[in-house]
Structure formats: C-alpha cells, structure tokens
Amino acid sequence: MRLVKKEMMETIQKKREVMIQSAKETGYTSEETIKHSQELDKLIVQYQRVFRQSNQKRAFAKKFKKQPVIVWSKYLVYKKDTYSKVL
C-alpha cells in the first residue's frame, strides 16, 4: 500500500509541475494549463478515494476489534410453553 501511495503522490507532483510550467509559458487561463489542472484534479480525487476507503475500512475494523464478541457454540431451540435453552 505504501508503494502505491508513494507512486500516486509522485504522479500528482509531476502533473502539478507540468501544470505550473504550462501556466508560466502559456498563462493561467490557457487551454493547455486548464487541461493539466483538470487532470491534476482527477488524480487528487482518485488518490483521496483510494486512501479514504482504506482508512474507513481500518476504522471500521478497529471499532469492532474493541467490542466483545459472543460466539454461540450451539443454537437456541424453542419448545412450546418453555423458555429457549441452550442445548
């Protein structure tokens, strides 16, 4: 996971540098700069989705890890006019 995160961050940084260079050469409102900006936005959103989901999964697992778990080795059986018992 760390390698993927590092690669994604490098891709984002490279795209950011390309966008900045394009803005210096052609202006902030040129088609080329806007195109690079939109591509950068997509990369950032993708990065956030990937790592927000993994963080949510970790938080979910951590939440249930702290709670006690009840495991029934046998099942409950209903008998008429009596309470359910564990057999």
N, C-alpha and C positions, 0 to 999 in steps of 0.2 A: 504494500500500500504506500509506503514511504517513497518508493521509486516512482510510482505513478504520480504521486503528489508533486514530487520534485520535477518530473518531466513536464507536467501540466504548468507548473509555475514558470519553468524556463520558456515554454511556448508562449505563455502570456507576456512574459518580459520581452521576448524577441518581437512579438507583434506590437507591443507598446513602443519599442524603439523605432520600428518601421513607421508607425503612425506619426511619431514625433518628427522623424526625419522628413516624412512627406509633408507635414504641416509647415516645417521650416522652408522647404523648397517650393511648394505649390500653394501654401496658405491653408488656414484652418477650415475654410469652407469649401475647399475644392472637392470634386467628386472622389478623387483618389484618397484623400485624407478621411473623408466621411466613410468610404468603403472600409478602410482599415479600422476606423473607430467602431463600426458595426461588427466587424469580425472579432475585434477585441472584446466587445460586449458579449458576444456569443460564447467566446472562450471562458470569460469570467463567470457567466451564468452556468455553463457546463461544470466548471470547477466547483461552484457553490452547491450545485445539485448533488454531485457525486459525494462531496465530503459532508454535506448537511445530512444526507441519508445515512451515511455510515455513522455519524455522530448520534443521530436519533436512534439507530439500532443499538449502539453501545449503551446509551442512556436507558433504553427500554430494558435491555438485558441486565444492566446494573440495578435497576429498580426492582426487578423480580428476584435478583440474586439475594437481596437483603430480606425478602419476605419469607416467612416459614412456608414449607410445603407439606401438605398432608397427602400421604400415599396410602390408599386402601389396598390391603393385600387380598381381601375378599369383598364380596359385594353384599349390599343390603337386600333382604328379601321381605316382602310384605306378606303377612299372614292375617287373615280375617280376624278381627276383634283382638289383635295383639299389636304391640309396637314392633317396628322393624328392629331386627337384631343383626349384629354382625355374626355370620356363621363361621 
